[in-house]
């Protein structure tokens, strides 16, 4: 688990569930350039993500995330399975989950929304696109939207 932090008055805890190093680097760099404080924690597998969100095992002292960015293609289980499990648990339903994946297939989009994803986004390919995505997520999800309070 790696955690990255930016400076500002309000801290948002973002969980990035992503196995691909290039995507991790692009997203972390882009979020570091935004104006809000974000603690971005990166986990690489579905099981790590579920432990983190439920504050179990190595993650017992971590804050529950305000927002989850989820790749559907994970090494240990499908991201759609993780999404369904998160949205099935009352203690996790309030956390917005943004699917961030390479697939634009209609069936993948449908599956994600059927499992109550809050948004479906295709992964950027260039540094400028990563920056644009981070600014858009910050603007809507962390500035305009009213996120549910964290549960302890």
C-alpha positions as CSV (number, residue, x, y, z in Angstrom):
1,X,0.0,0.0,0.0
2,X,1.3,3.4,-1.0
3,X,-0.2,6.7,0.2
4,X,0.3,10.0,-1.5
5,X,-0.8,13.4,-0.1
6,X,-1.4,16.9,-1.4
7,X,-1.9,20.1,0.5
8,X,-5.2,22.0,1.1
9,X,-7.8,22.7,3.8
10,X,-9.9,19.6,3.3
11,X,-8.5,16.1,3.0
12,X,-10.2,13.5,0.8
13,X,-9.2,9.9,1.0
14,X,-9.2,8.3,-2.4
15,X,-8.6,4.6,-2.9
16,X,-7.2,3.6,-6.3
17,X,-7.6,-0.1,-7.0
18,X,-5.2,-0.5,-9.9
19,X,-2.6,-3.2,-10.8
20,X,-1.0,-1.3,-13.7
21,X,2.1,0.8,-12.7
22,X,1.7,3.2,-15.7
23,X,-1.9,4.0,-14.7
24,X,-0.9,4.4,-11.0
25,X,1.9,6.8,-11.9
26,X,-0.4,8.9,-14.3
27,X,-3.3,9.2,-11.8
28,X,-1.1,9.9,-8.8
29,X,0.9,12.6,-10.7
30,X,-2.4,14.2,-12.0
31,X,-4.1,14.2,-8.6
32,X,-1.0,15.7,-7.0
33,X,-1.4,18.6,-9.5
34,X,-5.0,19.4,-8.4
35,X,-5.9,22.0,-5.8
36,X,-7.6,19.8,-3.1
37,X,-5.8,17.7,-0.6
38,X,-6.1,14.1,-1.5
39,X,-4.6,11.1,0.2
40,X,-4.4,8.6,-2.6
41,X,-3.9,5.1,-1.4
42,X,-3.1,2.5,-4.0
43,X,-3.9,-1.2,-3.7
44,X,-3.4,-3.8,-6.5
45,X,-6.0,-6.5,-5.8
46,X,-9.6,-7.0,-5.0
47,X,-8.8,-8.6,-1.6
48,X,-6.6,-5.7,-0.6
49,X,-9.3,-3.2,-1.6
50,X,-12.0,-5.0,0.4
51,X,-9.7,-5.2,3.5
52,X,-8.9,-1.5,3.1
53,X,-12.5,-0.4,2.8
54,X,-13.5,-2.6,5.7
55,X,-10.5,-1.6,7.8
56,X,-9.3,-5.2,8.3
57,X,-5.9,-6.8,8.7
58,X,-3.0,-4.4,7.7
59,X,-5.6,-1.7,7.1
60,X,-7.3,-1.6,10.5
61,X,-6.0,1.9,11.2
62,X,-6.7,3.4,7.8
63,X,-9.6,5.8,7.1
64,X,-12.5,4.6,5.1
65,X,-12.2,6.2,1.6
66,X,-14.4,9.0,0.4
67,X,-14.1,7.8,-3.2
68,X,-12.9,4.6,-4.9
69,X,-11.4,4.4,-8.4
70,X,-11.7,0.8,-9.6
71,X,-10.1,-1.0,-12.5
72,X,-12.2,-3.9,-13.6
73,X,-9.2,-6.0,-14.6
74,X,-7.7,-7.2,-11.3
75,X,-5.3,-10.1,-10.8
76,X,-7.3,-11.9,-8.1
77,X,-10.9,-11.3,-8.9
78,X,-13.0,-9.3,-11.4
79,X,-13.6,-5.7,-10.5
80,X,-17.3,-6.2,-11.1
81,X,-17.3,-8.8,-8.3
82,X,-15.6,-6.4,-5.9
83,X,-18.1,-3.7,-7.0
84,X,-21.1,-5.9,-6.4
85,X,-19.7,-7.0,-3.0
86,X,-19.1,-3.4,-1.9
87,X,-22.5,-2.2,-2.9
88,X,-24.1,-5.2,-1.2
89,X,-22.7,-4.2,2.2
90,X,-24.5,-1.4,4.1
91,X,-21.3,-0.1,5.6
92,X,-19.9,0.5,2.1
93,X,-22.8,1.5,-0.1
94,X,-22.4,5.2,0.6
95,X,-18.8,5.2,-1.0
96,X,-18.9,6.4,-4.6
97,X,-17.2,3.9,-6.9
98,X,-15.9,5.2,-10.2
99,X,-15.0,2.4,-12.6
100,X,-11.8,3.4,-14.4
101,X,-10.9,0.8,-17.1
102,X,-9.7,0.4,-20.6
103,X,-12.8,-1.4,-21.9
104,X,-15.5,0.6,-23.7
105,X,-17.6,-2.6,-24.3
106,X,-21.3,-2.1,-23.8
107,X,-21.5,-5.3,-21.8
108,X,-18.8,-4.1,-19.4
109,X,-20.5,-0.7,-19.0
110,X,-23.9,-2.4,-18.4
111,X,-22.4,-4.8,-15.8
112,X,-20.8,-2.0,-13.9
113,X,-24.0,0.0,-13.7
114,X,-26.0,-3.1,-12.9
115,X,-23.7,-3.5,-9.9
116,X,-24.3,0.2,-8.9
117,X,-21.1,1.9,-10.1
118,X,-21.5,5.6,-9.7
119,X,-19.6,6.3,-13.0
120,X,-17.9,4.4,-15.8
121,X,-14.8,6.1,-17.2
122,X,-12.3,4.9,-19.8
123,X,-8.7,5.1,-18.8
124,X,-6.7,8.0,-20.3
125,X,-3.8,7.3,-22.6
126,X,-1.8,10.5,-22.4
127,X,-0.5,12.7,-19.5
128,X,-2.9,15.5,-20.6
129,X,-5.9,13.1,-20.5
130,X,-4.8,11.9,-17.0
131,X,-4.7,15.6,-15.9
132,X,-8.1,16.3,-17.4
133,X,-9.6,13.2,-15.7
134,X,-8.2,14.1,-12.3
135,X,-9.5,17.7,-12.6
136,X,-12.9,16.5,-13.6
137,X,-13.1,14.0,-10.7
138,X,-12.0,16.7,-8.3
139,X,-14.4,19.3,-9.7
140,X,-17.5,17.0,-9.6
141,X,-16.9,14.4,-6.9
142,X,-14.9,16.4,-4.4
143,X,-16.2,19.9,-4.9
144,X,-19.8,19.8,-6.2
145,X,-21.1,16.5,-5.0
146,X,-22.0,16.2,-1.3
147,X,-20.3,13.0,-0.2
148,X,-21.8,10.9,2.6
149,X,-20.0,11.3,6.0
150,X,-17.4,8.7,6.8
151,X,-18.6,5.8,8.9
152,X,-16.6,4.6,11.8
